[in-house]
């Protein structure tokens, strides 16, 4: 099957579903139909152009994350749940005027992202249409010489790192670190589990594309295994993020090199992705349920696992609720924005957003072992001042920053499309999950830079010993 045929078929199905859900939502929507249609048009454009000619990986991931978190969630809840949301929307009254204002805020942000994409595509960075050569010639030569040993070492290292973190609890979602290592080594485990080891998977997927394309399923399986084990160790249900970004980067390689889709390989990749994802989600939900519902019967724990799994498909994506809670609040203003920027990490206190904008289900003051926060997302956070102009300019700046990071990763990251996709997803997800201790974002972006520099200088060093 040719790539063009598959892509067109997918978009036909997507557009048909969007049209159907739009019609159902318009029947129930209490505000202006024109505003909802504008919201739908911009959301669809964000999704569609994220995969169009000239798009970078950030465009695709931010488009999908925002489309699910905002348009899909809002439309489903409006059409099928009478406008009721499972995530708190604070003092949002649900009236027609409030609904219209919330959607206009989102439209303002989406327009800024689309403008940023247009500017970047016309005067900035776009990927070549042909397959770029391997930039890490030194690492590639080293990998080719010791391929079997390195693959086995990688698997062993993944198992050891994940097992150590699972046992000692250096960094796990929703929990305070059980063991504090010296010299900030907890941060090393965080980096390795979040995207450090996935970066190695990205290298393997790039190198195996050159060396063993006929058995590429082995590289895909290893990458999905790492993503699943890392997320289980983190107590995170986010295996879909790193897993999908690695696969999408691999797909980008094949699209630039082969005219036809390999149905057999695609089937194996899909089975591996879905299988490892299901295992990781069920495992994490079981671990969480047994830890957070201690003293309950096994039947109640099992029910908690089912409930925690079902809400992942829609409600756990940060999106429209954050904007609705800010629109419905009387605390917006520049003073609020300044206070939010100054928030400091404190495991014994609720987040600024939880305290000021929503009726939070979390209380971090009760249990020193747990730490949960609600997240508004970058669009809601940037509307804390209540200014549409500031929101537009700030979102535009965020978009250009993401494009700059992706360009840096491409230039210094060995022109590896899989690696670029991984880091673009990390940035996009950080944006959509923005809002808690925002000034500490430098830790993530610093880790990305350090990750790239480690690979870059490792390649330069290996070139002295292993000639391409």
N, C-alpha and C positions, 0 to 999 in steps of 0.2 A: 504494500500500500504506500502511495506517495504521501509525503508530509503534507502537501497542500490539500489533498483530499481529506485527510484526518482533521486538520486544523479547521477547514471550512465546516465540516460536519459538526465538530464540537461547538463552534460559534453559533450555528443554526439552532442547536439544542438550547444553548445558553440564552440566546435572544428570545426564543419561544417561551422559555420558563420565566424570563424577566417580564415579558409582555403579559403573560397569564397572571403572575403575582401582582404586577402593577394594576391590572384591572380589578382584581379582588381588593387591593388596598384602597383604591380610589372610592370604592363603594363605602368603606368604613371610615375613611379619613375625615376628620372634623374640620380641618383647616382648608386653606385654599388649594384647589386641585392643581392650579398652575405652579404653585410653589413645590408641591410634591412632584410634579412632572419635571420641573427644573432639577430637583434633587435626584430624581431617577436618571435624567439625561447626563448629568455631571458624574454620577456614580458609575454609570455604564461606560462613559467615555474614559474614566480613570481606569476601569478594568480592561477595556478593549485596547486602548493605546499602550497599556503596560506591556502588551505582547506584540505590538506592531513593529513595523520596520523602524529602525533607529532607536528602539527602546533599550534601556540598560536594565540590569537585573533589579535594581532598586525600584524602577517603575513597575515591574511585574509584582514584586512582593508587597509594596505599599498599596498597590491597586487592589490586590486580593484581600489583604488584611482590612483595609478600610471598607471595601465593598461588603465583606461579610459582617464586620462589626457595626457598620452604620446602615447601609441600604437594606441588606438582607434581613438583619435582625429587626430593624424598624418595620419593614414591610410585613414580615411574618407575624410579629406581635400585634400589629395594627389589624391585619386581615383576619388572623386566626385566634387571637387572644384578647380581643376587645381593648387593645392598647395597654395591656398589663405586662410588666417586665419583671423578670425574676431577680434582676439586680436592682439595687436601690437607686431611685432617681431623686432622692432628697425631697425638697418642697415643690417640685414641679407639679403644677396643678392639672396638666393634661388638657387644658382648654385650647380652643382653636388658635388664639393669638400666640399662646406659648408654643404650641406645636409648630406653627409657621416660623416663629423666631428661631427655634432650635434647628429647623431644617435650613434656614437662611444662614445661620452660623456655619453649618457644615458645608453649604454650597460655597461660601466665601473661602473656606479652607481648600476645598477641592479645586476651585478655580485657580488658586495660587499654585497648587501642585501641578496642574495642567500647564499653566504659564511657565513654570520652572522647567518642565519637560520640553516645552517648545523652544525656550531659550537655549537650553543645554544641547538639544539636538541640532539646532541651527548654527550655533557659534561655539559649541563646546565639544564634548566627548561622545563618540558612538563607537560601538564595536565593529571591527571589520566583518564583511560578509563571508569571507573565506576563513578557514581554520588557521588561527595564529600558530606559529612555531613555538616549540617549548623554549621558554626563556631561562629556565633553571637547568642549563646544560650540565653543570657540575653535579647537582643532586641527581639528575637523570642518569648520568654515567655511573654514579655510585650505586643507584638503585638497580640499574640493569645488571651490574656485576654481582651484587649480593641480593638479588630479588627474593629468592626463597627464604633466606635467613631473615631479611628485613620484614617480610610479611608475617612470619611466625613471631618475630620479636614484637611487632605491632600488636598482634592479637594478645600476646602474653601481657604486654604493658597495659593494654586497655582493661583486661581482666583485673590486674593487680591494682590499678588506680581506682577503678570502680569499687572493687571489694574493700579497699582501704577506706574510701570515703563512706561507703555504706556502714562499715563497722565502727569507725571513729566519729563520723558525723562532722567532718570539717566544713562542709557546705551543703545544706539541704534546704529545699524550698519549704517555707512555713515553719522552720525550726531555728532556734538559736544554736550556734555551733557548740557541739558537746566537748570538743577538744580544740584548744587554741595553740597553734604551732608557733615557734619563734620565727623571727625575721619575716613575718608576713606570709608564711608558706601556705596558709589557708587560701590566700589569693591565687597561689599557683594551682591548687586543686580546682578552684572555681574556674580559672581560665581553661585548664585542660578539659574539664567536663563540659563547659559551655560551648567552646569552639576550638580549643587548642588541639585536641585529638581529632576532631572533625577536619581540621586543616590538613592533617596527615592523610586522612581519607580522601580529601580533595586531590592531594598529590598522587595518591595511588590510582584514583580514577583517571587522572590525566595521563600518567605514565602507562598504565595498562591499556589505555586507548591506542597507544603506539605499539606496545609490545605484544599484546595478547587479546586483540579485539574479538576473536572468535570465542573466547571464554571470558568475556567481559562480565558475565554474571557472577564470577567469583569476586571481582572487585566490588561490584554492587552489593553482594551479600555481606562482605566484610564491612563496608561503609554503613549498611543498615544495622548490622550487629553492634558496631560501636555506638551509633546513635541511640539504639535501644538500651544498651547497658549503661551508658552515661546518664540517660534520663531516669532510669530506675534508681541508680545510685543517688541522683539529685532529688528523688521523690518528685519528679516533674512529669507532667503529662504532655510535654512539648516535643516529643520525638518527631512529630510531624513537621516541625520547623526545619531542623537541620537535615532530616531525611529528605524532605521535599526539595530543599535548596540544592543538595548534592545531586539528586536525580535530575533536577531541572538543568543544572550545569552540564551534566552528562548528556542530556538531550540536546543542548545547544551545540555540543561537539559533533554529535551525529548529524544534526541538521546541516552543519557546514561541510560535512565530509561525504555524506551519502544521500542520494536522492530518495531512497525508499526506507520506510520504517521496518525495522526487523521485528516482526510480530512475535517470534519466539523469545527473543531477548526482552522485549517489552512486557510479555506475559510473566516471565520469571521476575523481572524487576518489580512489577506490580504486586505479585504474590509475596515477594520478600518484604516490600515496603508495608503492605497491609498486615502481613503476619507479624512482623516485628513491632509494628505500631500497636496492634491489639494486645500483644503480650506485654508491652511496656505499660500501656494504660491500665490494663487490668491489674498488673503487678503493683503499680504505684497506688492505685485506688485501694487495693487490698492492704498494702502497708499503712496507708493513711487511716483507713477505717479501723484497723486493729490498734493503731496508736491513739487516735483521737476519740474512739468509742470504746475505750477500755471499760470493762464491767458490763457491757451489753451482751446479749445473747448472740450466738452465731447467726441466727436468722436476721437479727437487726443489723449486724455487721454486713451480712450479704446484701441486705436492702440498701444500706449506705453505699456499698460498692456500685450497685446498679444506678442509684441516683447520681452519684458523682460521675459516672461514665456518661449518662444520658445528657447531662448539661453541657458537656464539652463541645457538642456539635454546633451550638449557637451561642449560648449565654456566656461562656468563658472568654469569648473574644472581646477585648476592650473596645468600646465604641460609643454608640449613641447615648447610652445612659449617662456618661460623663458630661456630655454637652447639655443634656436635659437638666441634670442636677445643678449645673452652673447657671443656666438660663433661669431656673426657678429660684435661685438664691438671691437674697438681698445683701449679700456680703461681697459682691464683686467690686472691684476698684483697684487702683494702683497700689494702695497700701496692702491689700490682700495679696496681690501679685508679689510684692516685695517680701512679705512674710513667707509666702510659699517658696520663694527662691532661697530663703535663709533657713529652710528646714534642715535639721540635722538628724543623722541616723541614731535611733534610740529604740532598742528592742523592747523596752518596758513602757512605751507610749504608743498611742494610736497615731496614724499619719495625719498630716494637716488636712488632707482631703476628707478623711473619715470624720475628723472633728468638726469640720466647718460646712460640708456640703451634703453629706448623706447620712442616713440613719444606719450606721454601720453595725454589722453583726459581729464585728471583732472587738475584743477587749484585751489588748496586750498587757494590761496592768494586772490581770488575774493569774497568769501562768508564765513564769519566767522561761519555760522551755519552748514556747510557741511564739511565733511572730508573723502575723498576717496583716496585709494592708490592702485597701481598695485603690484602684488606679484610675485616674480620669482620662489618661491618654493625652497626647501632645496638643490636639485641637482644643479640647476642653481647657487644658491648663493655660494655653496661650490666649484664651478668652476670659481669664480671670479679671483682667482690667476692664472688660466690657466694651472694648474698642474693636470694631470690624477692621479698621485700617491697620491697627497693630497686628491683629490676627493674620491678615493677608500678607503683610510684609514679613512677619516672623515665620509663617509656614513656607513662604517662598525662600527665605534664607535657609531654613531647615532642609528644603529640597535641594538647594544648590550645594549645601554642605555634604549631603549624602552622595551627590554626583561626584563631588571632589574626592571624597573618600574612595569611592569605587574606582575612579581614575587612578588614584595613587596605588590601590591594590593591584590593578591591572598592570601598571608600569613596573612596580617593584615586586609583584607577586608572581613573576615568571609568565605573564600573559596566560594564566591558567583560568579558563572560563568557569570551571567548577569552583575554584577558590573564590573567584569574584562573586559568584552566586551565593556562596555560603556567607561571606562577609556582608553582602548587600541585604540578605535576609536578617542578619543579626542587627544591622542598623535600622531596618524597617520595623522590626519587632520592638526594638528599643523605643522608637518613636511612638508606636501605638500603645506601648506600656509605660509611657512617660508620666511623671507627676510626683513620684516619691523621691525625696532627697535629690532634686534635679541637679544641683551643683556637683554632685558626685558622678555625673555622667562622664567626667574626664577619666574616671577609672576604666570604663568600658572602652572609650575611644583610645585611651593610652594603651590598653591591652591589645587592641587591634593593631595599632602602630608597632608595638613591640613584637607581636606575632609576625607581622610582615618583615620587620627588620631581622628577626632571627632567621627566617627562611632566606632572606636576601643575602646576608653575610655568610650563612652556612654554604650557600651555593658558591659564593666567591671563594671561600676557603677550599671547598672540595675541587674546584677547577684546577688548583695547583697539583692535586694528586691524581685526579681521574679526568683524563682528557675526553671530550665528547667524541 
